[in-house]
Amino acid sequence: MKSALQKAEDKVKRASDALTKAKDDLLLVRKSLKVECSCGLQHSLGELTLTITHFYVEPYGYHGDYWTESDWYFVCPSGGYKNRLLFNDYNIPYEHRYELGRGAEVTFKHLYRNAFICIFPEYSKHGVQSAHNNVWIDNHRKDFGLPC
Ligand SMILES: [Zn+2]
């Protein structure tokens, strides 16, 4: 016969397992969402390689130099085209633009980081050249659960 403690622990374990399963299912749905690529086709996020660029910040005062995360690109699996994901959050006051659930870009980056097949960090002091600006996700915010 199980004690009250064991029953309560079992209940938490079942709920925890169910939560893990629900999160796994959610990730699979996010991976299956499609974005229109500059090649004209739609690709599932789960088949795309994500490049996360970083830009260099010079040392200033007592602060040393560092790299900070910047734009996200996905690479077309058919043609190798780079698509820079752009979001227009300029209608949001700057001090709120990077709040989760308020800015589309920050929210997308929080929710979808793991939806891509792999991530390449890219460090360049010169920025990324020859990429197509892609606003498809920004234009379909509702489909991605982003603030509209
Ligand atoms: Zn493509």
Residues whose N, C-alpha, C, O or C-beta is under 5 A from the ligand:
A	BS01	ZN	C37 C39 L41 C76 P77 S78
